[in-house]
Amino acid sequence: MKHYKLPKDVDFPEIDPVDKAAMDAAHDELERIHAGIPKGKPEVVCFTPEFLRSMPAKNRAMYKYVWLRHVREYEEYMRQHPELDRD
């Protein structure tokens, strides 16, 4: 299984607790809305370091928080479906 990492040369500050709570609430709401709908195989979102460097610090923190959750969900899915792991 591939392991996806953020670039080490881009500064990712810690996410503000208020932003984290808002993002968790939005994620929970989306999960509630899509409950019962089969998700299928998740795909890891691509990014470019240049794009990340151009973002304000707050946005980089939020991006990292969401991206890491997405990677965890992807890796968990792949652990549950080893037949799909062709890397």
Steps between C-alpha positions, in 0.01 A plus 500: 500500500629848417551735788428860416694778667485875500812679373748568778601840363149649541410645840174362637402677824274329751131545429308743718260313736203707373580417137554135594159484670333664199665259259408200716139620511491541122652153454246346739216674316622366164531151649142530631370620162673217315426227755401176334641597161781267394823698477702282264878511489636833625766680302778702657482863396809634324662831577797701388748645749490830310127528561540420870776759538273767351225441758467712814618323819144447629399331176810276502411390854143421394619323185738281699228408749255393230767334286629287788146384581446413135824298489405313820162412350666388176756284681230344719292418192802340334572293813142373486531423127851355447397364162502859369856575612707479183779742594 
